[in-house]
């Protein structure tokens, strides 16, 4: 039993090299902010030439959530030589992916009209005419912010097209209590993405990085 029952914890830490990082000063990390899911912005940086576009201001005001899906898979080459397993990791995946955007439309139906017109330009329902790809693609930018609304991470999404425009053409009607029929969950594909971090010296001003 210790002779001094009131031994200071700091004295014990000096005698022990393990788990010494468990202390308030280390774990609070000088009050650094956590990454948050509610501080984000999505901007259409270029829009299809052939498609009606209601404007970024209106679309931003009606965007409720963003669900990106980026490919970060790491592949592995593995061989067995004389009963020893030798491994080499590498990246062979694609930089293409998808992003889901959720909107709440209003009675002017601007979001529904925009998405439906985009779909029409990919394959018109009346004449089955398809506009050229160069006139039906867009580019987008997803930005994460800190609590001071400073950008900390930025994804530039290249060559975007809709793959699912949601259920805006198939609302569920009822004769009972009213329900909002303007909620739309649309999905877009992209062919490539670029990623910038604010703590990378090469990315000092991520909000102004060009798409080309």
mmCIF file of the C-alpha atoms, coordinates in Angstrom:
data_MODEL
# 
_entry.id   MODEL 
# 
loop_
_atom_site.group_PDB 
_atom_site.id 
_atom_site.type_symbol 
_atom_site.label_atom_id 
_atom_site.label_alt_id 
_atom_site.label_comp_id 
_atom_site.label_asym_id 
_atom_site.label_entity_id 
_atom_site.label_seq_id 
_atom_site.pdbx_PDB_ins_code 
_atom_site.Cartn_x 
_atom_site.Cartn_y 
_atom_site.Cartn_z 
_atom_site.occupancy 
_atom_site.B_iso_or_equiv 
_atom_site.pdbx_formal_charge 
_atom_site.auth_seq_id 
_atom_site.auth_comp_id 
_atom_site.auth_asym_id 
_atom_site.auth_atom_id 
_atom_site.pdbx_PDB_model_num 
ATOM 1   C CA . UNK A 1 1   ? 0.000   0.000   0.000   1.00 0.00 ? 1   UNK A CA 1 
ATOM 2   C CA . UNK A 1 2   ? 1.256   3.478   -0.837  1.00 0.00 ? 2   UNK A CA 1 
ATOM 3   C CA . UNK A 1 3   ? 2.648   5.273   2.161   1.00 0.00 ? 3   UNK A CA 1 
ATOM 4   C CA . UNK A 1 4   ? 1.109   8.551   0.991   1.00 0.00 ? 4   UNK A CA 1 
ATOM 5   C CA . UNK A 1 5   ? -2.567  8.197   0.179   1.00 0.00 ? 5   UNK A CA 1 
ATOM 6   C CA . UNK A 1 6   ? -2.668  11.799  -1.078  1.00 0.00 ? 6   UNK A CA 1 
ATOM 7   C CA . UNK A 1 7   ? -0.014  11.341  -3.759  1.00 0.00 ? 7   UNK A CA 1 
ATOM 8   C CA . UNK A 1 8   ? -0.523  13.805  -6.611  1.00 0.00 ? 8   UNK A CA 1 
ATOM 9   C CA . UNK A 1 9   ? -1.608  12.193  -9.895  1.00 0.00 ? 9   UNK A CA 1 
ATOM 10  C CA . UNK A 1 10  ? 1.070   14.143  -11.790 1.00 0.00 ? 10  UNK A CA 1 
ATOM 11  C CA . UNK A 1 11  ? 3.742   12.345  -9.786  1.00 0.00 ? 11  UNK A CA 1 
ATOM 12  C CA . UNK A 1 12  ? 2.286   9.005   -10.809 1.00 0.00 ? 12  UNK A CA 1 
ATOM 13  C CA . UNK A 1 13  ? 2.227   10.072  -14.462 1.00 0.00 ? 13  UNK A CA 1 
ATOM 14  C CA . UNK A 1 14  ? 5.939   10.824  -14.290 1.00 0.00 ? 14  UNK A CA 1 
ATOM 15  C CA . UNK A 1 15  ? 6.505   7.198   -13.326 1.00 0.00 ? 15  UNK A CA 1 
ATOM 16  C CA . UNK A 1 16  ? 4.392   5.790   -16.156 1.00 0.00 ? 16  UNK A CA 1 
ATOM 17  C CA . UNK A 1 17  ? 4.912   6.138   -19.913 1.00 0.00 ? 17  UNK A CA 1 
ATOM 18  C CA . UNK A 1 18  ? 1.552   4.660   -20.968 1.00 0.00 ? 18  UNK A CA 1 
ATOM 19  C CA . UNK A 1 19  ? -1.719  6.511   -21.720 1.00 0.00 ? 19  UNK A CA 1 
ATOM 20  C CA . UNK A 1 20  ? -0.281  9.831   -20.635 1.00 0.00 ? 20  UNK A CA 1 
ATOM 21  C CA . UNK A 1 21  ? -2.240  11.549  -23.376 1.00 0.00 ? 21  UNK A CA 1 
ATOM 22  C CA . UNK A 1 22  ? -5.407  11.035  -21.307 1.00 0.00 ? 22  UNK A CA 1 
ATOM 23  C CA . UNK A 1 23  ? -5.686  14.508  -19.873 1.00 0.00 ? 23  UNK A CA 1 
ATOM 24  C CA . UNK A 1 24  ? -7.861  17.512  -20.450 1.00 0.00 ? 24  UNK A CA 1 
ATOM 25  C CA . UNK A 1 25  ? -5.199  19.640  -22.138 1.00 0.00 ? 25  UNK A CA 1 
ATOM 26  C CA . UNK A 1 26  ? -4.524  16.998  -24.774 1.00 0.00 ? 26  UNK A CA 1 
ATOM 27  C CA . UNK A 1 27  ? -8.078  15.852  -25.398 1.00 0.00 ? 27  UNK A CA 1 
ATOM 28  C CA . UNK A 1 28  ? -9.581  19.320  -25.781 1.00 0.00 ? 28  UNK A CA 1 
ATOM 29  C CA . UNK A 1 29  ? -6.965  20.043  -28.491 1.00 0.00 ? 29  UNK A CA 1 
ATOM 30  C CA . UNK A 1 30  ? -6.931  23.777  -27.795 1.00 0.00 ? 30  UNK A CA 1 
ATOM 31  C CA . UNK A 1 31  ? -10.734 23.870  -28.283 1.00 0.00 ? 31  UNK A CA 1 
ATOM 32  C CA . UNK A 1 32  ? -10.644 22.878  -31.961 1.00 0.00 ? 32  UNK A CA 1 
ATOM 33  C CA . UNK A 1 33  ? -14.023 22.607  -33.643 1.00 0.00 ? 33  UNK A CA 1 
ATOM 34  C CA . UNK A 1 34  ? -15.618 19.291  -34.578 1.00 0.00 ? 34  UNK A CA 1 
ATOM 35  C CA . UNK A 1 35  ? -16.612 18.541  -38.170 1.00 0.00 ? 35  UNK A CA 1 
ATOM 36  C CA . UNK A 1 36  ? -20.325 19.257  -38.512 1.00 0.00 ? 36  UNK A CA 1 
ATOM 37  C CA . UNK A 1 37  ? -22.966 17.849  -40.836 1.00 0.00 ? 37  UNK A CA 1 
ATOM 38  C CA . UNK A 1 38  ? -25.105 20.992  -40.993 1.00 0.00 ? 38  UNK A CA 1 
ATOM 39  C CA . UNK A 1 39  ? -22.603 23.535  -42.344 1.00 0.00 ? 39  UNK A CA 1 
ATOM 40  C CA . UNK A 1 40  ? -22.420 22.916  -46.089 1.00 0.00 ? 40  UNK A CA 1 
ATOM 41  C CA . UNK A 1 41  ? -23.288 24.524  -49.385 1.00 0.00 ? 41  UNK A CA 1 
ATOM 42  C CA . UNK A 1 42  ? -23.882 23.180  -52.864 1.00 0.00 ? 42  UNK A CA 1 
ATOM 43  C CA . UNK A 1 43  ? -23.457 25.418  -55.905 1.00 0.00 ? 43  UNK A CA 1 
ATOM 44  C CA . UNK A 1 44  ? -23.970 24.691  -59.582 1.00 0.00 ? 44  UNK A CA 1 
ATOM 45  C CA . UNK A 1 45  ? -20.813 26.232  -61.023 1.00 0.00 ? 45  UNK A CA 1 
ATOM 46  C CA . UNK A 1 46  ? -21.892 25.628  -64.618 1.00 0.00 ? 46  UNK A CA 1 
ATOM 47  C CA . UNK A 1 47  ? -25.258 24.567  -65.993 1.00 0.00 ? 47  UNK A CA 1 
ATOM 48  C CA . UNK A 1 48  ? -26.402 22.731  -69.149 1.00 0.00 ? 48  UNK A CA 1 
ATOM 49  C CA . UNK A 1 49  ? -26.744 25.008  -72.169 1.00 0.00 ? 49  UNK A CA 1 
ATOM 50  C CA . UNK A 1 50  ? -29.951 23.315  -73.316 1.00 0.00 ? 50  UNK A CA 1 
ATOM 51  C CA . UNK A 1 51  ? -31.746 23.108  -69.947 1.00 0.00 ? 51  UNK A CA 1 
ATOM 52  C CA . UNK A 1 52  ? -33.961 25.582  -68.092 1.00 0.00 ? 52  UNK A CA 1 
ATOM 53  C CA . UNK A 1 53  ? -32.247 26.743  -64.878 1.00 0.00 ? 53  UNK A CA 1 
ATOM 54  C CA . UNK A 1 54  ? -34.128 28.621  -62.117 1.00 0.00 ? 54  UNK A CA 1 
ATOM 55  C CA . UNK A 1 55  ? -30.931 30.057  -60.609 1.00 0.00 ? 55  UNK A CA 1 
ATOM 56  C CA . UNK A 1 56  ? -28.605 29.101  -57.780 1.00 0.00 ? 56  UNK A CA 1 
ATOM 57  C CA . UNK A 1 57  ? -30.290 31.432  -55.281 1.00 0.00 ? 57  UNK A CA 1 
ATOM 58  C CA . UNK A 1 58  ? -33.669 29.691  -55.615 1.00 0.00 ? 58  UNK A CA 1 
ATOM 59  C CA . UNK A 1 59  ? -32.167 26.190  -55.688 1.00 0.00 ? 59  UNK A CA 1 
ATOM 60  C CA . UNK A 1 60  ? -29.983 26.843  -52.610 1.00 0.00 ? 60  UNK A CA 1 
ATOM 61  C CA . UNK A 1 61  ? -33.010 28.046  -50.654 1.00 0.00 ? 61  UNK A CA 1 
ATOM 62  C CA . UNK A 1 62  ? -34.851 24.806  -51.435 1.00 0.00 ? 62  UNK A CA 1 
ATOM 63  C CA . UNK A 1 63  ? -32.001 22.326  -50.902 1.00 0.00 ? 63  UNK A CA 1 
ATOM 64  C CA . UNK A 1 64  ? -32.463 20.397  -47.655 1.00 0.00 ? 64  UNK A CA 1 
ATOM 65  C CA . UNK A 1 65  ? -29.712 17.779  -47.694 1.00 0.00 ? 65  UNK A CA 1 
ATOM 66  C CA . UNK A 1 66  ? -26.769 16.473  -49.695 1.00 0.00 ? 66  UNK A CA 1 
ATOM 67  C CA . UNK A 1 67  ? -25.629 12.827  -49.787 1.00 0.00 ? 67  UNK A CA 1 
ATOM 68  C CA . UNK A 1 68  ? -22.387 12.352  -51.741 1.00 0.00 ? 68  UNK A CA 1 
ATOM 69  C CA . UNK A 1 69  ? -20.937 8.968   -52.645 1.00 0.00 ? 69  UNK A CA 1 
ATOM 70  C CA . UNK A 1 70  ? -17.227 9.040   -53.498 1.00 0.00 ? 70  UNK A CA 1 
ATOM 71  C CA . UNK A 1 71  ? -15.131 5.993   -54.294 1.00 0.00 ? 71  UNK A CA 1 
ATOM 72  C CA . UNK A 1 72  ? -12.285 5.621   -51.786 1.00 0.00 ? 72  UNK A CA 1 
ATOM 73  C CA . UNK A 1 73  ? -11.669 1.897   -52.166 1.00 0.00 ? 73  UNK A CA 1 
ATOM 74  C CA . UNK A 1 74  ? -8.091  0.626   -51.937 1.00 0.00 ? 74  UNK A CA 1 
ATOM 75  C CA . UNK A 1 75  ? -7.216  -2.543  -53.826 1.00 0.00 ? 75  UNK A CA 1 
ATOM 76  C CA . UNK A 1 76  ? -4.488  -5.029  -52.993 1.00 0.00 ? 76  UNK A CA 1 
ATOM 77  C CA . UNK A 1 77  ? -2.109  -7.263  -54.898 1.00 0.00 ? 77  UNK A CA 1 
ATOM 78  C CA . UNK A 1 78  ? -1.319  -10.370 -52.867 1.00 0.00 ? 78  UNK A CA 1 
ATOM 79  C CA . UNK A 1 79  ? 1.025   -13.199 -53.709 1.00 0.00 ? 79  UNK A CA 1 
ATOM 80  C CA . UNK A 1 80  ? 2.335   -16.140 -51.701 1.00 0.00 ? 80  UNK A CA 1 
ATOM 81  C CA . UNK A 1 81  ? 6.046   -16.896 -52.159 1.00 0.00 ? 81  UNK A CA 1 
ATOM 82  C CA . UNK A 1 82  ? 7.467   -19.895 -50.338 1.00 0.00 ? 82  UNK A CA 1 
ATOM 83  C CA . UNK A 1 83  ? 4.568   -19.737 -47.884 1.00 0.00 ? 83  UNK A CA 1 
ATOM 84  C CA . UNK A 1 84  ? 5.122   -16.044 -47.110 1.00 0.00 ? 84  UNK A CA 1 
ATOM 85  C CA . UNK A 1 85  ? 2.248   -13.696 -47.962 1.00 0.00 ? 85  UNK A CA 1 
ATOM 86  C CA . UNK A 1 86  ? 3.457   -10.518 -49.673 1.00 0.00 ? 86  UNK A CA 1 
ATOM 87  C CA . UNK A 1 87  ? 1.008   -7.649  -50.089 1.00 0.00 ? 87  UNK A CA 1 
ATOM 88  C CA . UNK A 1 88  ? 1.064   -4.391  -52.037 1.00 0.00 ? 88  UNK A CA 1 
ATOM 89  C CA . UNK A 1 89  ? -1.816  -1.942  -51.800 1.00 0.00 ? 89  UNK A CA 1 
ATOM 90  C CA . UNK A 1 90  ? -2.802  0.328   -54.656 1.00 0.00 ? 90  UNK A CA 1 
ATOM 91  C CA . UNK A 1 91  ? -5.685  2.374   -55.966 1.00 0.00 ? 91  UNK A CA 1 
ATOM 92  C CA . UNK A 1 92  ? -7.315  1.168   -59.157 1.00 0.00 ? 92  UNK A CA 1 
ATOM 93  C CA . UNK A 1 93  ? -10.831 2.451   -58.680 1.00 0.00 ? 93  UNK A CA 1 
ATOM 94  C CA . UNK A 1 94  ? -12.696 5.133   -60.550 1.00 0.00 ? 94  UNK A CA 1 
ATOM 95  C CA . UNK A 1 95  ? -13.137 8.770   -59.547 1.00 0.00 ? 95  UNK A CA 1 
ATOM 96  C CA . UNK A 1 96  ? -16.741 8.714   -60.745 1.00 0.00 ? 96  UNK A CA 1 
ATOM 97  C CA . UNK A 1 97  ? -19.618 8.627   -58.290 1.00 0.00 ? 97  UNK A CA 1 
ATOM 98  C CA . UNK A 1 98  ? -23.068 9.896   -57.408 1.00 0.00 ? 98  UNK A CA 1 
ATOM 99  C CA . UNK A 1 99  ? -24.562 12.613  -55.258 1.00 0.00 ? 99  UNK A CA 1 
ATOM 100 C CA . UNK A 1 100 ? -28.094 12.860  -53.896 1.00 0.00 ? 100 UNK A CA 1 
ATOM 101 C CA . UNK A 1 101 ? -29.748 16.250  -53.452 1.00 0.00 ? 101 UNK A CA 1 
ATOM 102 C CA . UNK A 1 102 ? -32.991 16.711  -51.536 1.00 0.00 ? 102 UNK A CA 1 
ATOM 103 C CA . UNK A 1 103 ? -35.251 19.637  -52.330 1.00 0.00 ? 103 UNK A CA 1 
ATOM 104 C CA . UNK A 1 104 ? -38.505 21.100  -51.060 1.00 0.00 ? 104 UNK A CA 1 
ATOM 105 C CA . UNK A 1 105 ? -40.335 22.661  -54.001 1.00 0.00 ? 105 UNK A CA 1 
ATOM 106 C CA . UNK A 1 106 ? -43.088 25.300  -53.865 1.00 0.00 ? 106 UNK A CA 1 
ATOM 107 C CA . UNK A 1 107 ? -46.216 25.845  -55.924 1.00 0.00 ? 107 UNK A CA 1 
ATOM 108 C CA . UNK A 1 108 ? -44.231 27.567  -58.686 1.00 0.00 ? 108 UNK A CA 1 
ATOM 109 C CA . UNK A 1 109 ? -42.753 24.059  -59.271 1.00 0.00 ? 109 UNK A CA 1 
ATOM 110 C CA . UNK A 1 110 ? -39.384 25.520  -60.262 1.00 0.00 ? 110 UNK A CA 1 
ATOM 111 C CA . UNK A 1 111 ? -37.400 22.495  -59.069 1.00 0.00 ? 111 UNK A CA 1 
ATOM 112 C CA . UNK A 1 112 ? -39.750 19.990  -60.705 1.00 0.00 ? 112 UNK A CA 1 
ATOM 113 C CA . UNK A 1 113 ? -39.753 21.919  -63.979 1.00 0.00 ? 113 UNK A CA 1 
ATOM 114 C CA . UNK A 1 114 ? -35.949 22.197  -63.941 1.00 0.00 ? 114 UNK A CA 1 
ATOM 115 C CA . UNK A 1 115 ? -35.376 18.485  -63.328 1.00 0.00 ? 115 UNK A CA 1 
ATOM 116 C CA . UNK A 1 116 ? -38.066 17.394  -65.780 1.00 0.00 ? 116 UNK A CA 1 
ATOM 117 C CA . UNK A 1 117 ? -36.689 19.661  -68.504 1.00 0.00 ? 117 UNK A CA 1 
ATOM 118 C CA . UNK A 1 118 ? -33.207 18.220  -67.896 1.00 0.00 ? 118 UNK A CA 1 
ATOM 119 C CA . UNK A 1 119 ? -34.622 14.711  -68.275 1.00 0.00 ? 119 UNK A CA 1 
ATOM 120 C CA . UNK A 1 120 ? -36.460 15.759  -71.457 1.00 0.00 ? 120 UNK A CA 1 
ATOM 121 C CA . UNK A 1 121 ? -33.224 17.009  -73.003 1.00 0.00 ? 121 UNK A CA 1 
ATOM 122 C CA . UNK A 1 122 ? -31.670 13.590  -72.377 1.00 0.00 ? 122 UNK A CA 1 
ATOM 123 C CA . UNK A 1 123 ? -34.554 11.856  -74.194 1.00 0.00 ? 123 UNK A CA 1 
ATOM 124 C CA . UNK A 1 124 ? -37.730 13.741  -75.052 1.00 0.00 ? 124 UNK A CA 1 
ATOM 125 C CA . UNK A 1 125 ? -40.969 11.959  -74.273 1.00 0.00 ? 125 UNK A CA 1 
ATOM 126 C CA . UNK A 1 126 ? -42.758 13.282  -77.384 1.00 0.00 ? 126 UNK A CA 1 
ATOM 127 C CA . UNK A 1 127 ? -40.117 12.972  -80.104 1.00 0.00 ? 127 UNK A CA 1 
ATOM 128 C CA . UNK A 1 128 ? -37.413 10.819  -78.477 1.00 0.00 ? 128 UNK A CA 1 
ATOM 129 C CA . UNK A 1 129 ? -34.884 13.484  -79.441 1.00 0.00 ? 129 UNK A CA 1 
ATOM 130 C CA . UNK A 1 130 ? -31.611 13.527  -77.478 1.00 0.00 ? 130 UNK A CA 1 
ATOM 131 C CA . UNK A 1 131 ? -29.584 16.689  -77.084 1.00 0.00 ? 131 UNK A CA 1 
ATOM 132 C CA . UNK A 1 132 ? -25.822 16.434  -77.351 1.00 0.00 ? 132 UNK A CA 1 
ATOM 133 C CA . UNK A 1 133 ? -23.876 15.617  -74.191 1.00 0.00 ? 133 UNK A CA 1 
ATOM 134 C CA . UNK A 1 134 ? -21.975 18.905  -74.300 1.00 0.00 ? 134 UNK A CA 1 
ATOM 135 C CA . UNK A 1 135 ? -25.309 20.730  -73.887 1.00 0.00 ? 135 UNK A CA 1 
ATOM 136 C CA . UNK A 1 136 ? -26.720 18.514  -71.089 1.00 0.00 ? 136 UNK A CA 1 
ATOM 137 C CA . UNK A 1 137 ? -23.866 18.349  -68.551 1.00 0.00 ? 137 UNK A CA 1 
ATOM 138 C CA . UNK A 1 138 ? -23.212 20.516  -65.505 1.00 0.00 ? 138 UNK A CA 1 
ATOM 139 C CA . UNK A 1 139 ? -20.510 21.012  -62.871 1.00 0.00 ? 139 UNK A CA 1 
ATOM 140 C CA . UNK A 1 140 ? -21.099 21.396  -59.142 1.00 0.00 ? 140 UNK A CA 1 
ATOM 141 C CA . UNK A 1 141 ? -19.247 22.308  -55.985 1.00 0.00 ? 141 UNK A CA 1 
ATOM 142 C CA . UNK A 1 142 ? -19.912 20.910  -52.492 1.00 0.00 ? 142 UNK A CA 1 
ATOM 143 C CA . UNK A 1 143 ? -18.262 22.888  -49.681 1.00 0.00 ? 143 UNK A CA 1 
ATOM 144 C CA . UNK A 1 144 ? -17.970 22.090  -45.970 1.00 0.00 ? 144 UNK A CA 1 
ATOM 145 C CA . UNK A 1 145 ? -17.667 24.977  -43.494 1.00 0.00 ? 145 UNK A CA 1 
ATOM 146 C CA . UNK A 1 146 ? -16.626 25.456  -39.885 1.00 0.00 ? 146 UNK A CA 1 
ATOM 147 C CA . UNK A 1 147 ? -18.764 27.242  -37.301 1.00 0.00 ? 147 UNK A CA 1 
ATOM 148 C CA . UNK A 1 148 ? -17.357 30.596  -38.465 1.00 0.00 ? 148 UNK A CA 1 
ATOM 149 C CA . UNK A 1 149 ? -18.569 29.772  -41.988 1.00 0.00 ? 149 UNK A CA 1 
ATOM 150 C CA . UNK A 1 150 ? -15.062 29.499  -43.352 1.00 0.00 ? 150 UNK A CA 1 
ATOM 151 C CA . UNK A 1 151 ? -14.623 26.782  -46.036 1.00 0.00 ? 151 UNK A CA 1 
ATOM 152 C CA . UNK A 1 152 ? -12.605 23.822  -44.787 1.00 0.00 ? 152 UNK A CA 1 
ATOM 153 C CA . UNK A 1 153 ? -13.173 21.222  -47.502 1.00 0.00 ? 153 UNK A CA 1 
ATOM 154 C CA . UNK A 1 154 ? -14.303 21.457  -51.095 1.00 0.00 ? 154 UNK A CA 1 
ATOM 155 C CA . UNK A 1 155 ? -15.394 18.887  -53.670 1.00 0.00 ? 155 UNK A CA 1 
ATOM 156 C CA . UNK A 1 156 ? -15.546 19.950  -57.310 1.00 0.00 ? 156 UNK A CA 1 
ATOM 157 C CA . UNK A 1 157 ? -17.776 17.562  -59.271 1.00 0.00 ? 157 UNK A CA 1 
ATOM 158 C CA . UNK A 1 158 ? -17.240 17.368  -63.005 1.00 0.00 ? 158 UNK A CA 1 
ATOM 159 C CA . UNK A 1 159 ? -19.624 16.309  -65.787 1.00 0.00 ? 159 UNK A CA 1 
ATOM 160 C CA . UNK A 1 160 ? -22.820 15.885  -63.794 1.00 0.00 ? 160 UNK A CA 1 
ATOM 161 C CA . UNK A 1 161 ? -26.066 14.504  -65.186 1.00 0.00 ? 161 UNK A CA 1 
ATOM 162 C CA . UNK A 1 162 ? -29.288 13.382  -63.470 1.00 0.00 ? 162 UNK A CA 1 
ATOM 163 C CA . UNK A 1 163 ? -29.849 9.660   -63.042 1.00 0.00 ? 163 UNK A CA 1 
ATOM 164 C CA . UNK A 1 164 ? -33.084 9.935   -61.034 1.00 0.00 ? 164 UNK A CA 1 
ATOM 165 C CA . UNK A 1 165 ? -35.205 13.089  -60.833 1.00 0.00 ? 165 UNK A CA 1 
ATOM 166 C CA . UNK A 1 166 ? -37.265 11.852  -57.900 1.00 0.00 ? 166 UNK A CA 1 
ATOM 167 C CA . UNK A 1 167 ? -40.988 11.394  -57.519 1.00 0.00 ? 167 UNK A CA 1 
ATOM 168 C CA . UNK A 1 168 ? -42.118 14.896  -58.494 1.00 0.00 ? 168 UNK A CA 1 
ATOM 169 C CA . UNK A 1 169 ? -44.074 13.477  -61.454 1.00 0.00 ? 169 UNK A CA 1 
ATOM 170 C CA . UNK A 1 170 ? -45.837 10.956  -59.205 1.00 0.00 ? 170 UNK A CA 1 
ATOM 171 C CA . UNK A 1 171 ? -47.144 12.784  -56.135 1.00 0.00 ? 171 UNK A CA 1 
ATOM 172 C CA . UNK A 1 172 ? -49.479 10.959  -53.771 1.00 0.00 ? 172 UNK A CA 1 
ATOM 173 C CA . UNK A 1 173 ? -52.805 12.741  -53.501 1.00 0.00 ? 173 UNK A CA 1 
ATOM 174 C CA . UNK A 1 174 ? -55.198 12.469  -50.584 1.00 0.00 ? 174 UNK A CA 1 
ATOM 175 C CA . UNK A 1 175 ? -58.628 13.807  -49.682 1.00 0.00 ? 175 UNK A CA 1 
ATOM 176 C CA . UNK A 1 176 ? -57.749 13.908  -45.998 1.00 0.00 ? 176 UNK A CA 1 
ATOM 177 C CA . UNK A 1 177 ? -55.220 16.109  -44.175 1.00 0.00 ? 177 UNK A CA 1 
ATOM 178 C CA . UNK A 1 178 ? -52.876 17.893  -46.583 1.00 0.00 ? 178 UNK A CA 1 
ATOM 179 C CA . UNK A 1 179 ? -49.319 16.660  -47.062 1.00 0.00 ? 179 UNK A CA 1 
ATOM 180 C CA . UNK A 1 180 ? -46.404 18.336  -48.774 1.00 0.00 ? 180 UNK A CA 1 
ATOM 181 C CA . UNK A 1 181 ? -46.001 16.984  -52.301 1.00 0.00 ? 181 UNK A CA 1 
ATOM 182 C CA . UNK A 1 182 ? -42.960 19.156  -53.037 1.00 0.00 ? 182 UNK A CA 1 
ATOM 183 C CA . UNK A 1 183 ? -40.269 17.018  -51.403 1.00 0.00 ? 183 UNK A CA 1 
ATOM 184 C CA . UNK A 1 184 ? -37.929 15.751  -54.115 1.00 0.00 ? 184 UNK A CA 1 
ATOM 185 C CA . UNK A 1 185 ? -34.912 13.452  -53.805 1.00 0.00 ? 185 UNK A CA 1 
ATOM 186 C CA . UNK A 1 186 ? -32.863 13.629  -56.997 1.00 0.00 ? 186 UNK A CA 1 
ATOM 187 C CA . UNK A 1 187 ? -29.676 11.725  -57.816 1.00 0.00 ? 187 UNK A CA 1 
ATOM 188 C CA . UNK A 1 188 ? -26.888 12.909  -60.088 1.00 0.00 ? 188 UNK A CA 1 
ATOM 189 C CA . UNK A 1 189 ? -23.854 11.127  -61.488 1.00 0.00 ? 189 UNK A CA 1 
ATOM 190 C CA . UNK A 1 190 ? -20.446 12.707  -61.991 1.00 0.00 ? 190 UNK A CA 1 
ATOM 191 C CA . UNK A 1 191 ? -17.455 11.464  -63.954 1.00 0.00 ? 191 UNK A CA 1 
ATOM 192 C CA . UNK A 1 192 ? -14.654 12.883  -61.818 1.00 0.00 ? 192 UNK A CA 1 
ATOM 193 C CA . UNK A 1 193 ? -14.136 14.865  -58.616 1.00 0.00 ? 193 UNK A CA 1 
ATOM 194 C CA . UNK A 1 194 ? -11.371 17.053  -57.212 1.00 0.00 ? 194 UNK A CA 1 
ATOM 195 C CA . UNK A 1 195 ? -10.865 17.470  -53.484 1.00 0.00 ? 195 UNK A CA 1 
ATOM 196 C CA . UNK A 1 196 ? -9.282  20.402  -51.637 1.00 0.00 ? 196 UNK A CA 1 
ATOM 197 C CA . UNK A 1 197 ? -8.515  20.790  -47.908 1.00 0.00 ? 197 UNK A CA 1 
ATOM 198 C CA . UNK A 1 198 ? -8.102  24.119  -46.142 1.00 0.00 ? 198 UNK A CA 1 
ATOM 199 C CA . UNK A 1 199 ? -5.125  22.845  -44.091 1.00 0.00 ? 199 UNK A CA 1 
ATOM 200 C CA . UNK A 1 200 ? -3.163  21.968  -47.226 1.00 0.00 ? 200 UNK A CA 1 
ATOM 201 C CA . UNK A 1 201 ? -0.688  24.806  -47.980 1.00 0.00 ? 201 UNK A CA 1 
ATOM 202 C CA . UNK A 1 202 ? -1.374  24.338  -51.690 1.00 0.00 ? 202 UNK A CA 1 
ATOM 203 C CA . UNK A 1 203 ? -5.077  25.025  -51.099 1.00 0.00 ? 203 UNK A CA 1 
ATOM 204 C CA . UNK A 1 204 ? -4.874  28.362  -49.300 1.00 0.00 ? 204 UNK A CA 1 
ATOM 205 C CA . UNK A 1 205 ? -8.119  29.683  -50.745 1.00 0.00 ? 205 UNK A CA 1 
ATOM 206 C CA . UNK A 1 206 ? -10.209 26.678  -51.627 1.00 0.00 ? 206 UNK A CA 1 
ATOM 207 C CA . UNK A 1 207 ? -13.341 28.669  -52.434 1.00 0.00 ? 207 UNK A CA 1 
ATOM 208 C CA . UNK A 1 208 ? -11.717 30.166  -55.547 1.00 0.00 ? 208 UNK A CA 1 
ATOM 209 C CA . UNK A 1 209 ? -10.296 26.997  -57.080 1.00 0.00 ? 209 UNK A CA 1 
ATOM 210 C CA . UNK A 1 210 ? -11.306 26.721  -60.750 1.00 0.00 ? 210 UNK A CA 1 
ATOM 211 C CA . UNK A 1 211 ? -12.945 23.674  -62.260 1.00 0.00 ? 211 UNK A CA 1 
ATOM 212 C CA . UNK A 1 212 ? -10.550 23.479  -65.192 1.00 0.00 ? 212 UNK A CA 1 
# 
